[in-house]
Amino acid sequence: MRLHLRVLTPTLFGSGRTISPGDYVVAGGEFVFIDWERFTSSPSFPLERFLRAVGGGDQIGLDHIVGREVLGNSAVYRSRLDEDAREYLHRRSPDILAAARTAGRPYIPGSSIKGALRTALLAFAFGDKGRGRQVERQAVDAISQGRSRTFVFQAAERSIFGPNPNHDALRALKVWDSEPLSTDCLQVALVRVLNLVGTVEAPTLRWRARQGGSAASLRDAMTIAVEVLKPGTEAVCEAGIDDWLLARRDASLGPGAAGLERLKEALLRRGEAIIRAERRFFQEYDRPQAEASLAGVEEALSAGRPCLPMGWGSGWRAKSVGEMLPQALARTREAYKMGRAGMPFPKTRKVVTEGGVAKAPLGWVEVTW
């Protein structure tokens, strides 16, 4: 089975690594990721001028020092930056969260896809009212006994998929990494955090500041530079279901065509629930561009093409099914002080900013087969 993936909003599948300021320059309004071996071995490379400039902290101006032709020939890839991003990279020279790579090219990890499918299937199982109520009662009892959050929700998950990793039904679902993609798919973006503050009666959405609290302006907001896959990026992952392993567990994901239809139903149902909540959030708190960026996701879902949020910064709903167990979630929030009682939850959103506004949330990917 081949999973066809299409990125709908900027998406970071992280590697745990960063691109340091010494690995890039900003030149002519572009981010340029440098191959330093090619860069310094160019016959026309002006070594003395370069060393003086770097010693003076002028790496951002390397295009003027060594010439754009040398710089261009040394680029691993380049991407256009908006004015805000150019100014931020020039002013702060930050480390940039790097995309996962193999042989220098980005790819989509199969583990990220499988994790998103797993969460959707878990929500689908909890949607069965009888099963959901039983799991919720057990979770509430465990919270009352002072059990840790990890224990409570791990027990709920294991009630669906199996008692331990060796007997987990989703061991039967195999998803491999995508083929390497072109570096043309990459772009550097700035991510800021929107945070609900104020009173329960009148919450307001503000940018989170670098030192905590609310920022007076976007310039003072906590800012994370990230390397994302651009919307429109397409990839293919191979996937398969091991019928023998599956037969050892009574799972909602069955083998063959019937199982794939149930998987599609689970993904569609989960995607529809999340997109309704996220569009409503951005609409209610007056972030029209972020809300509009999700229109394509809703169109795909309406056409029967599953979409899910995944990857870094895709949000609480991408990684949790807590809203499927509302009583357990309420008790968990109270017991572990997860936000103020009565305030909307989750209260934060990571968004890509452009032109000084919230442009798009992260991580929406269409998954079809």
Contacts in CASP RR format, 6 or more apart in sequence:
PFRMAT RR
TARGET T0000
AUTHOR 0000-0000-0000
METHOD contacts of the structure
MODEL  1
MRLHLRVLTPTLFGSGRTISPGDYVVAGGEFVFIDWERFTSSPSFPLERF
LRAVGGGDQIGLDHIVGREVLGNSAVYRSRLDEDAREYLHRRSPDILAAA
RTAGRPYIPGSSIKGALRTALLAFAFGDKGRGRQVERQAVDAISQGRSRT
FVFQAAERSIFGPNPNHDALRALKVWDSEPLSTDCLQVALVRVLNLVGTV
EAPTLRWRARQGGSAASLRDAMTIAVEVLKPGTEAVCEAGIDDWLLARRD
ASLGPGAAGLERLKEALLRRGEAIIRAERRFFQEYDRPQAEASLAGVEEA
LSAGRPCLPMGWGSGWRAKSVGEMLPQALARTREAYKMGRAGMPFPKTRK
VVTEGGVAKAPLGWVEVTW
1 238 0 8 1.000
1 239 0 8 1.000
1 240 0 8 1.000
1 241 0 8 1.000
1 260 0 8 1.000
1 369 0 8 1.000
2 236 0 8 1.000
2 237 0 8 1.000
2 238 0 8 1.000
2 239 0 8 1.000
2 369 0 8 1.000
3 113 0 8 1.000
3 175 0 8 1.000
3 236 0 8 1.000
3 237 0 8 1.000
3 238 0 8 1.000
3 239 0 8 1.000
3 367 0 8 1.000
3 368 0 8 1.000
3 369 0 8 1.000
4 234 0 8 1.000
4 235 0 8 1.000
4 236 0 8 1.000
4 366 0 8 1.000
4 367 0 8 1.000
4 368 0 8 1.000
4 369 0 8 1.000
5 108 0 8 1.000
5 113 0 8 1.000
5 178 0 8 1.000
5 234 0 8 1.000
5 235 0 8 1.000
5 236 0 8 1.000
5 237 0 8 1.000
5 365 0 8 1.000
5 366 0 8 1.000
5 367 0 8 1.000
6 232 0 8 1.000
6 233 0 8 1.000
6 234 0 8 1.000
6 365 0 8 1.000
6 366 0 8 1.000
6 368 0 8 1.000
7 229 0 8 1.000
7 230 0 8 1.000
7 231 0 8 1.000
7 232 0 8 1.000
7 233 0 8 1.000
7 234 0 8 1.000
7 363 0 8 1.000
7 364 0 8 1.000
7 365 0 8 1.000
8 231 0 8 1.000
8 232 0 8 1.000
8 296 0 8 1.000
8 297 0 8 1.000
8 300 0 8 1.000
8 307 0 8 1.000
8 363 0 8 1.000
8 364 0 8 1.000
8 365 0 8 1.000
8 366 0 8 1.000
9 231 0 8 1.000
9 293 0 8 1.000
9 294 0 8 1.000
9 297 0 8 1.000
9 352 0 8 1.000
9 360 0 8 1.000
9 361 0 8 1.000
9 362 0 8 1.000
9 363 0 8 1.000
9 364 0 8 1.000
10 187 0 8 1.000
10 189 0 8 1.000
10 228 0 8 1.000
10 229 0 8 1.000
10 230 0 8 1.000
10 231 0 8 1.000
10 352 0 8 1.000
10 360 0 8 1.000
10 362 0 8 1.000
10 363 0 8 1.000
11 228 0 8 1.000
11 229 0 8 1.000
11 233 0 8 1.000
11 310 0 8 1.000
11 311 0 8 1.000
11 314 0 8 1.000
11 362 0 8 1.000
11 363 0 8 1.000
11 364 0 8 1.000
11 365 0 8 1.000
12 97 0 8 1.000
12 99 0 8 1.000
12 226 0 8 1.000
12 227 0 8 1.000
12 228 0 8 1.000
12 229 0 8 1.000
12 311 0 8 1.000
12 312 0 8 1.000
12 313 0 8 1.000
12 362 0 8 1.000
12 363 0 8 1.000
13 99 0 8 1.000
13 100 0 8 1.000
13 106 0 8 1.000
13 107 0 8 1.000
13 108 0 8 1.000
13 109 0 8 1.000
13 112 0 8 1.000
13 229 0 8 1.000
13 310 0 8 1.000
13 311 0 8 1.000
13 312 0 8 1.000
14 97 0 8 1.000
14 98 0 8 1.000
14 99 0 8 1.000
14 100 0 8 1.000
14 311 0 8 1.000
14 312 0 8 1.000
15 98 0 8 1.000
15 99 0 8 1.000
15 100 0 8 1.000
15 101 0 8 1.000
16 97 0 8 1.000
16 98 0 8 1.000
17 98 0 8 1.000
18 95 0 8 1.000
18 96 0 8 1.000
18 97 0 8 1.000
18 98 0 8 1.000
19 33 0 8 1.000
19 95 0 8 1.000
19 96 0 8 1.000
19 98 0 8 1.000
19 227 0 8 1.000
20 95 0 8 1.000
21 59 0 8 1.000
21 93 0 8 1.000
21 94 0 8 1.000
21 95 0 8 1.000
22 34 0 8 1.000
22 59 0 8 1.000
23 33 0 8 1.000
23 34 0 8 1.000
23 36 0 8 1.000
24 31 0 8 1.000
24 32 0 8 1.000
24 33 0 8 1.000
24 34 0 8 1.000
24 96 0 8 1.000
25 32 0 8 1.000
25 34 0 8 1.000
25 59 0 8 1.000
25 60 0 8 1.000
25 61 0 8 1.000
25 62 0 8 1.000
25 63 0 8 1.000
25 71 0 8 1.000
26 32 0 8 1.000
26 60 0 8 1.000
26 61 0 8 1.000
26 81 0 8 1.000
26 86 0 8 1.000
26 89 0 8 1.000
26 90 0 8 1.000
27 61 0 8 1.000
27 62 0 8 1.000
27 63 0 8 1.000
27 68 0 8 1.000
27 71 0 8 1.000
28 63 0 8 1.000
28 68 0 8 1.000
29 80 0 8 1.000
29 81 0 8 1.000
29 86 0 8 1.000
30 78 0 8 1.000
30 79 0 8 1.000
30 80 0 8 1.000
30 81 0 8 1.000
31 78 0 8 1.000
31 79 0 8 1.000
31 80 0 8 1.000
31 81 0 8 1.000
31 85 0 8 1.000
31 89 0 8 1.000
31 188 0 8 1.000
32 63 0 8 1.000
32 71 0 8 1.000
32 72 0 8 1.000
32 75 0 8 1.000
32 78 0 8 1.000
33 75 0 8 1.000
33 76 0 8 1.000
33 77 0 8 1.000
33 78 0 8 1.000
33 183 0 8 1.000
34 71 0 8 1.000
34 74 0 8 1.000
34 75 0 8 1.000
34 76 0 8 1.000
35 74 0 8 1.000
35 75 0 8 1.000
35 76 0 8 1.000
36 74 0 8 1.000
38 73 0 8 1.000
38 74 0 8 1.000
39 45 0 8 1.000
39 66 0 8 1.000
39 70 0 8 1.000
39 71 0 8 1.000
39 74 0 8 1.000
40 47 0 8 1.000
40 50 0 8 1.000
42 70 0 8 1.000
42 73 0 8 1.000
42 74 0 8 1.000
44 69 0 8 1.000
44 70 0 8 1.000
45 66 0 8 1.000
45 70 0 8 1.000
46 65 0 8 1.000
46 66 0 8 1.000
49 65 0 8 1.000
49 66 0 8 1.000
50 62 0 8 1.000
50 65 0 8 1.000
50 66 0 8 1.000
53 59 0 8 1.000
53 61 0 8 1.000
53 62 0 8 1.000
53 65 0 8 1.000
58 65 0 8 1.000
59 93 0 8 1.000
60 89 0 8 1.000
60 90 0 8 1.000
60 93 0 8 1.000
62 71 0 8 1.000
63 71 0 8 1.000
72 78 0 8 1.000
76 104 0 8 1.000
76 183 0 8 1.000
77 183 0 8 1.000
77 184 0 8 1.000
77 186 0 8 1.000
79 186 0 8 1.000
79 187 0 8 1.000
79 188 0 8 1.000
80 187 0 8 1.000
81 89 0 8 1.000
81 188 0 8 1.000
82 354 0 8 1.000
82 355 0 8 1.000
83 355 0 8 1.000
84 190 0 8 1.000
84 218 0 8 1.000
84 353 0 8 1.000
84 354 0 8 1.000
84 355 0 8 1.000
84 356 0 8 1.000
85 188 0 8 1.000
85 189 0 8 1.000
85 190 0 8 1.000
85 225 0 8 1.000
85 354 0 8 1.000
88 94 0 8 1.000
88 190 0 8 1.000
88 223 0 8 1.000
88 225 0 8 1.000
89 188 0 8 1.000
89 225 0 8 1.000
92 223 0 8 1.000
94 223 0 8 1.000
94 225 0 8 1.000
95 225 0 8 1.000
96 188 0 8 1.000
96 225 0 8 1.000
96 226 0 8 1.000
96 227 0 8 1.000
97 224 0 8 1.000
97 225 0 8 1.000
97 226 0 8 1.000
97 227 0 8 1.000
97 312 0 8 1.000
98 227 0 8 1.000
99 106 0 8 1.000
99 186 0 8 1.000
99 227 0 8 1.000
99 228 0 8 1.000
99 229 0 8 1.000
100 106 0 8 1.000
100 107 0 8 1.000
100 108 0 8 1.000
100 109 0 8 1.000
101 107 0 8 1.000
102 177 0 8 1.000
102 180 0 8 1.000
103 180 0 8 1.000
104 180 0 8 1.000
104 183 0 8 1.000
105 180 0 8 1.000
105 181 0 8 1.000
105 182 0 8 1.000
105 183 0 8 1.000
106 180 0 8 1.000
106 181 0 8 1.000
106 183 0 8 1.000
106 185 0 8 1.000
106 186 0 8 1.000
106 229 0 8 1.000
107 177 0 8 1.000
107 178 0 8 1.000
107 179 0 8 1.000
107 180 0 8 1.000
107 181 0 8 1.000
107 235 0 8 1.000
108 177 0 8 1.000
108 178 0 8 1.000
108 181 0 8 1.000
108 229 0 8 1.000
108 235 0 8 1.000
108 237 0 8 1.000
109 177 0 8 1.000
109 178 0 8 1.000
110 175 0 8 1.000
110 176 0 8 1.000
110 177 0 8 1.000
110 178 0 8 1.000
110 237 0 8 1.000
111 175 0 8 1.000
112 310 0 8 1.000
112 311 0 8 1.000
113 175 0 8 1.000
113 237 0 8 1.000
113 239 0 8 1.000
113 310 0 8 1.000
113 367 0 8 1.000
114 170 0 8 1.000
114 173 0 8 1.000
114 175 0 8 1.000
115 310 0 8 1.000
116 308 0 8 1.000
116 309 0 8 1.000
116 310 0 8 1.000
116 311 0 8 1.000
116 318 0 8 1.000
116 365 0 8 1.000
116 367 0 8 1.000
117 170 0 8 1.000
117 173 0 8 1.000
117 175 0 8 1.000
117 263 0 8 1.000
117 267 0 8 1.000
117 308 0 8 1.000
117 367 0 8 1.000
118 161 0 8 1.000
118 170 0 8 1.000
119 270 0 8 1.000
119 308 0 8 1.000
119 318 0 8 1.000
119 319 0 8 1.000
119 320 0 8 1.000
119 321 0 8 1.000
120 266 0 8 1.000
120 267 0 8 1.000
120 269 0 8 1.000
120 270 0 8 1.000
120 271 0 8 1.000
120 308 0 8 1.000
121 160 0 8 1.000
121 170 0 8 1.000
121 252 0 8 1.000
121 253 0 8 1.000
121 263 0 8 1.000
121 266 0 8 1.000
122 157 0 8 1.000
122 160 0 8 1.000
122 161 0 8 1.000
122 321 0 8 1.000
123 266 0 8 1.000
123 269 0 8 1.000
123 270 0 8 1.000
123 273 0 8 1.000
123 321 0 8 1.000
123 324 0 8 1.000
124 252 0 8 1.000
124 262 0 8 1.000
124 265 0 8 1.000
124 266 0 8 1.000
124 269 0 8 1.000
124 270 0 8 1.000
125 131 0 8 1.000
125 132 0 8 1.000
125 160 0 8 1.000
125 252 0 8 1.000
126 132 0 8 1.000
126 135 0 8 1.000
126 160 0 8 1.000
126 321 0 8 1.000
126 324 0 8 1.000
126 325 0 8 1.000
127 324 0 8 1.000
131 160 0 8 1.000
132 324 0 8 1.000
132 325 0 8 1.000
134 159 0 8 1.000
135 156 0 8 1.000
135 159 0 8 1.000
135 160 0 8 1.000
135 325 0 8 1.000
136 325 0 8 1.000
136 326 0 8 1.000
136 327 0 8 1.000
136 328 0 8 1.000
138 155 0 8 1.000
138 156 0 8 1.000
138 159 0 8 1.000
139 152 0 8 1.000
139 153 0 8 1.000
139 155 0 8 1.000
139 156 0 8 1.000
139 325 0 8 1.000
139 328 0 8 1.000
139 331 0 8 1.000
139 332 0 8 1.000
140 327 0 8 1.000
140 328 0 8 1.000
140 331 0 8 1.000
142 151 0 8 1.000
142 152 0 8 1.000
142 155 0 8 1.000
143 152 0 8 1.000
143 328 0 8 1.000
143 331 0 8 1.000
143 332 0 8 1.000
143 335 0 8 1.000
144 331 0 8 1.000
146 335 0 8 1.000
149 332 0 8 1.000
149 336 0 8 1.000
152 328 0 8 1.000
152 332 0 8 1.000
153 320 0 8 1.000
153 322 0 8 1.000
156 325 0 8 1.000
156 328 0 8 1.000
158 164 0 8 1.000
160 169 0 8 1.000
160 252 0 8 1.000
161 168 0 8 1.000
161 169 0 8 1.000
161 170 0 8 1.000
161 249 0 8 1.000
161 251 0 8 1.000
162 168 0 8 1.000
162 169 0 8 1.000
162 249 0 8 1.000
165 171 0 8 1.000
167 248 0 8 1.000
167 249 0 8 1.000
168 249 0 8 1.000
169 246 0 8 1.000
169 249 0 8 1.000
169 250 0 8 1.000
169 251 0 8 1.000
169 253 0 8 1.000
170 251 0 8 1.000
170 253 0 8 1.000
171 242 0 8 1.000
171 245 0 8 1.000
172 241 0 8 1.000
172 242 0 8 1.000
172 243 0 8 1.000
172 245 0 8 1.000
172 246 0 8 1.000
172 249 0 8 1.000
172 251 0 8 1.000
172 253 0 8 1.000
173 239 0 8 1.000
173 240 0 8 1.000
173 241 0 8 1.000
173 242 0 8 1.000
173 253 0 8 1.000
174 239 0 8 1.000
174 240 0 8 1.000
174 241 0 8 1.000
174 242 0 8 1.000
175 237 0 8 1.000
175 238 0 8 1.000
175 239 0 8 1.000
175 240 0 8 1.000
176 237 0 8 1.000
176 238 0 8 1.000
176 239 0 8 1.000
177 237 0 8 1.000
178 235 0 8 1.000
178 236 0 8 1.000
178 237 0 8 1.000
179 235 0 8 1.000
179 236 0 8 1.000
181 229 0 8 1.000
181 233 0 8 1.000
181 235 0 8 1.000
185 229 0 8 1.000
185 230 0 8 1.000
185 233 0 8 1.000
186 227 0 8 1.000
186 228 0 8 1.000
186 229 0 8 1.000
186 230 0 8 1.000
187 227 0 8 1.000
187 228 0 8 1.000
187 229 0 8 1.000
187 230 0 8 1.000
188 225 0 8 1.000
188 226 0 8 1.000
188 227 0 8 1.000
188 228 0 8 1.000
189 225 0 8 1.000
189 226 0 8 1.000
189 228 0 8 1.000
189 352 0 8 1.000
189 354 0 8 1.000
190 223 0 8 1.000
190 224 0 8 1.000
190 225 0 8 1.000
190 226 0 8 1.000
190 352 0 8 1.000
190 353 0 8 1.000
190 354 0 8 1.000
191 223 0 8 1.000
191 224 0 8 1.000
191 225 0 8 1.000
191 226 0 8 1.000
191 313 0 8 1.000
191 350 0 8 1.000
191 351 0 8 1.000
191 352 0 8 1.000
191 353 0 8 1.000
191 362 0 8 1.000
192 207 0 8 1.000
192 208 0 8 1.000
192 218 0 8 1.000
192 221 0 8 1.000
192 222 0 8 1.000
192 223 0 8 1.000
192 224 0 8 1.000
192 350 0 8 1.000
192 351 0 8 1.000
192 353 0 8 1.000
192 358 0 8 1.000
193 207 0 8 1.000
193 208 0 8 1.000
193 221 0 8 1.000
193 222 0 8 1.000
193 348 0 8 1.000
193 349 0 8 1.000
193 350 0 8 1.000
193 351 0 8 1.000
194 205 0 8 1.000
194 206 0 8 1.000
194 207 0 8 1.000
194 208 0 8 1.000
194 285 0 8 1.000
194 287 0 8 1.000
194 348 0 8 1.000
194 349 0 8 1.000
194 350 0 8 1.000
194 351 0 8 1.000
194 358 0 8 1.000
195 205 0 8 1.000
195 206 0 8 1.000
195 207 0 8 1.000
195 208 0 8 1.000
195 213 0 8 1.000
195 214 0 8 1.000
195 347 0 8 1.000
195 348 0 8 1.000
196 203 0 8 1.000
196 204 0 8 1.000
196 205 0 8 1.000
196 206 0 8 1.000
196 285 0 8 1.000
196 343 0 8 1.000
196 344 0 8 1.000
196 347 0 8 1.000
196 348 0 8 1.000
197 203 0 8 1.000
197 204 0 8 1.000
197 205 0 8 1.000
197 206 0 8 1.000
197 213 0 8 1.000
197 214 0 8 1.000
198 204 0 8 1.000
200 340 0 8 1.000
200 341 0 8 1.000
200 342 0 8 1.000
200 343 0 8 1.000
203 343 0 8 1.000
203 344 0 8 1.000
203 347 0 8 1.000
204 285 0 8 1.000
205 285 0 8 1.000
205 286 0 8 1.000
205 287 0 8 1.000
206 214 0 8 1.000
206 215 0 8 1.000
207 214 0 8 1.000
207 215 0 8 1.000
207 217 0 8 1.000
207 218 0 8 1.000
207 220 0 8 1.000
207 221 0 8 1.000
207 222 0 8 1.000
208 214 0 8 1.000
208 215 0 8 1.000
208 221 0 8 1.000
208 222 0 8 1.000
208 348 0 8 1.000
209 215 0 8 1.000
209 216 0 8 1.000
209 220 0 8 1.000
209 221 0 8 1.000
209 222 0 8 1.000
210 220 0 8 1.000
210 221 0 8 1.000
210 222 0 8 1.000
210 223 0 8 1.000
212 222 0 8 1.000
215 221 0 8 1.000
215 222 0 8 1.000
218 353 0 8 1.000
218 356 0 8 1.000
224 350 0 8 1.000
226 312 0 8 1.000
228 352 0 8 1.000
228 362 0 8 1.000
231 360 0 8 1.000
239 369 0 8 1.000
241 253 0 8 1.000
241 254 0 8 1.000
241 255 0 8 1.000
241 256 0 8 1.000
241 259 0 8 1.000
243 255 0 8 1.000
243 256 0 8 1.000
246 253 0 8 1.000
246 254 0 8 1.000
246 255 0 8 1.000
247 255 0 8 1.000
252 262 0 8 1.000
252 266 0 8 1.000
253 259 0 8 1.000
253 262 0 8 1.000
253 263 0 8 1.000
254 262 0 8 1.000
260 369 0 8 1.000
264 304 0 8 1.000
264 306 0 8 1.000
267 306 0 8 1.000
267 307 0 8 1.000
267 308 0 8 1.000
267 367 0 8 1.000
268 301 0 8 1.000
268 304 0 8 1.000
268 306 0 8 1.000
270 308 0 8 1.000
271 301 0 8 1.000
271 306 0 8 1.000
271 307 0 8 1.000
271 308 0 8 1.000
272 301 0 8 1.000
274 308 0 8 1.000
274 309 0 8 1.000
274 317 0 8 1.000
274 318 0 8 1.000
275 294 0 8 1.000
275 297 0 8 1.000
275 298 0 8 1.000
275 301 0 8 1.000
275 307 0 8 1.000
277 317 0 8 1.000
277 323 0 8 1.000
278 294 0 8 1.000
278 317 0 8 1.000
278 349 0 8 1.000
278 361 0 8 1.000
279 291 0 8 1.000
279 294 0 8 1.000
279 298 0 8 1.000
281 344 0 8 1.000
281 349 0 8 1.000
282 288 0 8 1.000
282 290 0 8 1.000
282 291 0 8 1.000
282 294 0 8 1.000
282 349 0 8 1.000
282 358 0 8 1.000
282 361 0 8 1.000
283 291 0 8 1.000
287 351 0 8 1.000
287 357 0 8 1.000
287 358 0 8 1.000
289 357 0 8 1.000
289 358 0 8 1.000
289 359 0 8 1.000
289 360 0 8 1.000
290 349 0 8 1.000
290 351 0 8 1.000
290 358 0 8 1.000
290 359 0 8 1.000
290 360 0 8 1.000
290 361 0 8 1.000
293 359 0 8 1.000
293 360 0 8 1.000
293 361 0 8 1.000
294 360 0 8 1.000
294 361 0 8 1.000
294 364 0 8 1.000
297 307 0 8 1.000
297 364 0 8 1.000
297 366 0 8 1.000
300 307 0 8 1.000
300 366 0 8 1.000
301 307 0 8 1.000
305 366 0 8 1.000
305 368 0 8 1.000
306 366 0 8 1.000
306 367 0 8 1.000
306 368 0 8 1.000
307 364 0 8 1.000
307 365 0 8 1.000
307 366 0 8 1.000
307 367 0 8 1.000
308 318 0 8 1.000
308 364 0 8 1.000
308 365 0 8 1.000
308 367 0 8 1.000
309 315 0 8 1.000
309 317 0 8 1.000
309 318 0 8 1.000
309 361 0 8 1.000
309 362 0 8 1.000
309 363 0 8 1.000
309 364 0 8 1.000
309 365 0 8 1.000
310 318 0 8 1.000
310 363 0 8 1.000
310 365 0 8 1.000
311 318 0 8 1.000
311 362 0 8 1.000
311 363 0 8 1.000
312 362 0 8 1.000
313 350 0 8 1.000
313 362 0 8 1.000
313 363 0 8 1.000
314 361 0 8 1.000
314 362 0 8 1.000
314 363 0 8 1.000
314 364 0 8 1.000
315 346 0 8 1.000
315 349 0 8 1.000
315 350 0 8 1.000
315 362 0 8 1.000
316 346 0 8 1.000
317 323 0 8 1.000
317 346 0 8 1.000
318 363 0 8 1.000
322 328 0 8 1.000
322 329 0 8 1.000
323 329 0 8 1.000
329 345 0 8 1.000
332 338 0 8 1.000
333 339 0 8 1.000
333 341 0 8 1.000
333 345 0 8 1.000
334 341 0 8 1.000
338 345 0 8 1.000
339 345 0 8 1.000
339 347 0 8 1.000
349 361 0 8 1.000
350 361 0 8 1.000
350 362 0 8 1.000
351 358 0 8 1.000
351 359 0 8 1.000
351 360 0 8 1.000
351 361 0 8 1.000
351 362 0 8 1.000
352 358 0 8 1.000
352 359 0 8 1.000
352 360 0 8 1.000
352 361 0 8 1.000
352 362 0 8 1.000
353 359 0 8 1.000
END
